[in-house]
Structures are given as structure tokens and as C-alpha cells.
Amino acid sequence: MFKEPIGPGQFVIGCHDAQPFTRFYGSVACDQPLDVSLTFSNDEVDDKGNPINDGNLGELHYDAQGARQLYDPAKQEQTGKIFSMIFGRWIRIEAKNIGNEAPTFLRLYVRGSVF
């Protein structure tokens, strides 16, 4: 849940732990175009050598891209689905508003499934 809509050029990021070799699938719905990406990391510790936890999960190096798609509300049936496989320990999903206005609604769901 957001406190306020993400304006043009702004983005929202979610991070979570994952299992290696995980399929991620989900859906996007919004009234503005979005740039949505799933990236992942295999870091075992942060740059300071600390073990990974909720406090430093966002500081990892999310170098590997699992999926990236440009969501177009006029083409919901083609661009509103997410499917990706990652080979990493940590996942980050980012949704950037590339439209001209703040959205009146934004729904972004991602679920994981281990083989």
C-alpha cells in the first residue's frame, strides 16, 4: 500500500529473499504506462561484510536482470503479465511511472514458485 501515488518519473521498489531457481509470475494493472523490472542478486553479505537481513536487503548488488517489460494500459492483455525465472538468492522488483500523470490505481502482484 502506498501513502501517495508515484508521480511521473518516480518509482517504487520491493525486495525479498528468494530460493535459487525460482519462477516468478504476476500481473500489472495501472492507468499509466510503467517500466517494470525483476532483478536479482547472489550476494551473501553487504559491502561492509554484514550478513543479509531485512535492514540491508536493499543495499545488495542487483546486477542480473530476470525480466523487464514496458507496461502499456492500452495493451493490458499483452503487457500485463509477468513471468520470469531467476537464479539468485534475493529478488527486487521495480515499477517506474513513465506516464505523464500520477496513476489513480496501480496493482502489481508477484508470486514465486520453486521447482
C-alpha positions, 0 to 999 in steps of 0.5 A: 500500500502506498501513502501517495501515488508515484508521480511521473518519473518516480518509482517504487521498489520491493525486495525479498529473499528468494530460493535459487531457481525460482519462477516468478509470475504476476500481473500489472494493472495501472492507468499509466504506462510503467517500466517494470523490472525483476532483478536479482542478486547472489550476494551473501553479505553487504559491502561492509561484510554484514550478513543479509537481513531485512535492514540491508536487503536493499543495499545488495548488488542487483546486477542480473536482470530476470525480466523487464517489460514496458507496461502499456494500459492500452495493451493490458492483455499483452503487457500485463503479465509477468513471468520470469525465472531467476537464479539468485538468492534475493529478488527486487522488483521495480515499477517506474511511472513513465506516464505523464500523470500520477496513476489513480490505481496501480496493482502489481502482484508477484508470486514465486514458485520453486521447482 
